Amino acid sequence: MWDALGAAVHAQHQRALPAARLPDPDGALVAALLRKAEAVQLDGLVADGLLARGVALPAGAAERARRRSLAQAVMLSTARAAVHDAFHAAGVPHVFLKGAVTDAAFLGGRGRRGVSDLDVLVPAAAEPEAHGALLALGYRRDLPPRHVATTLASKERCYLAAGQLAVDLHVRALNSPPFGDDTPGILARAADWETPDGTRIPGPGAEDLVVIAVGNLAGDRFLPRYKMAVDAWGALAHAADAAVVEQRCRALGLGWAWWALAELLAARWQLSLHAALPPPWARPVLAGLAGVHGAPWRTPDKGLGALLAGWPWTERPDGALRAALRWAALRARDAAAR
């Protein structure tokens, strides 16, 4: 997977391809790889990477991946345009996040960086107006009855509409705690990203796109690593200043996660980035959990393993502890309500 994605993103940005790691894969391996890529909505990008390597794909596989990606691109652009127009009319400041920006800005807008929803960030004070605008578009707020307290405390709210891409309305860029909150700064530093057809998409600046990718990796223990790595690579190839990224990550309690991502990109795609070293005892743990040199470590779902799997990746013990206590209180409130 990493080799094919690396070939695709290097070719997209007209850079020399990294050394191949999968010499002459057979048809069964290629088919399995494409199925894995489809499960994470990256089959179009992986198919392009394999073709860039000169790998023969199963009959019709490239065309099927292309069609799925284009259908995804149409759904994304339709939802993004509708939400942008509705928020603009309602006077809601906003920036789109993650694949809603990176697919169009860095990968040609052909749906090769797939999305499962449309992520958009607004100031917390503008949430009522954003809520009303989404209701007017036919969306409804998805509030699981068994998890009301934990859902309301999250940084994002999910909105659903029949036949439409779901919308994740973010009122904070990162969950705080455990991380710091730089939402006002991210909105103030917003940039307009131009798509191949000339459309301009409001999104975070290049450095903030990387910071948000790091924050998502840290919050989810590096589980969405393929998509977030693609997002970070696109922004870094687009001249994001890695020193500024590191400064902002460290200010938010994301210094260790930034180091892990830098190690991952160096090991997988030969991208050299400077990142301050965590303590010696933390490096093998972070590298193992991030899957820097192989498959990521899997932790058991009991005992210390469960604690490690649920612990947010931050070098701030106070932030992690406050997050754990807050989460426990919210879960207890939900349990009492049930």
Protein Blocks (a to p, Z undefined) as FASTA:
>chain_A
ZZmmmmmmmmmnopacdddfbghiafklmmmmmmmmmmnopmmmmmmmmmmnopacdehk
lmmmmmmmmmmmmmmmmmmmmmmmmmmmnopacddehjllmmmmmnoonopaccfbdcdd
ddfklmmmmmmmmmmnopacdddfklmmmmmmpmbdcdddehiacddddfbfbdcdfbdc
fklmmmmmpccdddfkopacddddfklmmmmmmmmmmmnoomlmmmmmmmmmmmmmnopa
fklmmmmmmmnopmmmmmmmmmmmmmmnopacddddddfklmmmmmmmnomnmccddddf
ehjllmmmmpccdfblklmmmmmmmmmmmmmmmmmmZZ
